[in-house]
Amino acid sequence: MNYRKLALTLAVLALPGVANAHVGLHTDGAMAGVSHPFSGLDHILAMVAVGFWASTLGGRARWIVPAAFVSVMALGGLMGIYGVPLPMVETGIALTVAVLGLLVAFEVKVPTAAAAVIVGICALFHGHAHGSELPEMAHAGGYVAGFMAATIVLHLIGIGLASLRFGKAGLIVGRLAGAAVALAGAVLIAG
């Protein structure tokens, strides 16, 4: 499989609403969905960390772990859209940032299935937050597709960053980046 073509295709799919000349009238929801994951540092850090951690796990985990995140996030998004309650969503999101940062910082190695479960739990909170913030005029299907596409792009950024680590210095920089993400999560938890 040509991963460069796949990454480029996914990046292009994440940008369907950019050409929309009617600013403020994104009633299809796609552009609102694409922009939502980029609207908060907590979402960006968590989603890039998922891609980074998946890449350090290697093998099939590089794609299965982010796919698990995106799939469960869509479920969480639908829960949010339809008003299904999930307790402590904001606290859960902050905890996921801290946990994912620690997983990157310590390069925690677990089986792919366990990693998929871990990121799935994280994704449920992020998806619920995305879904509960569906703009009033937006089409839910487009919105969900939009935030899923944006999440894939953020995962690909994390995978790409992890692949840039070379030698001992690269490993140290990766661990420091994970520690910084964990610290940001701790700050979010503290409020």
Buried (B, 14 or more C-beta within 10 A) or exposed (E): EEEEEEBEEBBEBBBBBEEEEEEEEBBBBBBBBBBBBBEBEBBBBBBBBBBBBBBBBEEEBBBBBBBBBBBBBBBBBBBBBEEEEBEEBEEBBBBBBBBBBBBBBEBBEBEBEBBBBBBBBBBBBBBBBBBBBBBEEBBBEBBBBBBBBBBBBBBBBBBBBBBEBEEEEEEEBBBEBBBBBBBBBBEBBEE
